[in-house]
Amino acid sequence: MEISSSTNASNTSASSVGVEAQKKAQDVQERQVLKILDSANEQSQQVTAQKTGVGSNLNLSA
């Protein structure tokens, strides 16, 4: 009985370490997704500016 309880305690601590690792991995993935979304939004604004001639890239063709 004593051996199995120490094994269970070991498994519990290993499990909590695994949960923490998963949480950190999710946080990293969330930050990466937010960066991608920000980049896509910026690119969309640049394309809109080019199409409308408003923004950093002026369309001066006549």
C-alpha positions as CSV (number, residue, x, y, z in Angstrom):
1,M,0.0,0.0,0.0
2,E,2.8,2.4,0.8
3,I,4.5,1.9,-2.5
4,S,1.3,2.5,-4.5
5,S,0.5,5.7,-2.6
6,S,4.0,7.1,-3.2
7,T,3.6,6.2,-6.9
8,N,0.3,8.0,-7.0
9,A,1.8,11.1,-5.4
10,S,4.6,10.9,-8.0
11,N,2.0,10.6,-10.8
12,T,0.0,13.5,-9.4
13,S,3.0,15.9,-9.4
14,A,4.0,14.7,-12.9
15,S,0.5,15.3,-14.0
16,S,0.4,18.9,-12.6
17,V,3.7,19.6,-14.4
18,G,2.1,18.4,-17.6
19,V,-0.9,20.6,-17.1
20,E,1.4,23.6,-16.5
21,A,3.3,22.8,-19.6
22,Q,0.1,22.6,-21.6
23,K,-1.1,26.0,-20.2
24,K,2.2,27.6,-21.2
25,A,2.0,26.1,-24.7
26,Q,-1.5,27.4,-25.1
27,D,-0.4,30.9,-24.0
28,V,2.4,30.8,-26.6
29,Q,0.0,29.7,-29.3
30,E,-2.5,32.4,-28.4
31,R,0.2,35.1,-28.7
32,Q,1.3,33.6,-32.1
33,V,-2.3,33.7,-33.3
34,L,-2.8,37.2,-32.2
35,K,0.4,38.3,-34.0
36,I,-0.9,36.6,-37.2
37,L,-4.2,38.3,-36.9
38,D,-2.6,41.7,-36.4
39,S,-0.4,41.1,-39.4
40,A,-3.4,40.1,-41.5
41,N,-5.2,43.2,-40.4
42,E,-2.3,45.4,-41.3
43,Q,-2.0,43.8,-44.7
44,S,-5.7,44.3,-45.3
45,Q,-5.4,48.0,-44.4
46,Q,-2.5,48.4,-46.8
47,V,-4.4,46.7,-49.6
48,T,-7.4,48.9,-48.9
49,A,-5.2,52.0,-48.9
50,Q,-3.7,51.0,-52.3
51,K,-7.1,50.4,-53.8
52,T,-8.6,53.6,-52.6
53,G,-5.5,55.8,-53.0
54,V,-5.7,56.8,-49.3
55,G,-3.0,56.1,-46.8
56,S,0.7,55.6,-47.0
57,N,0.6,54.6,-50.7
58,L,-1.1,57.3,-52.8
59,N,-2.4,56.3,-56.2
60,L,-1.4,59.3,-58.3
61,S,-1.8,57.8,-61.8
62,A,-3.9,60.0,-64.1
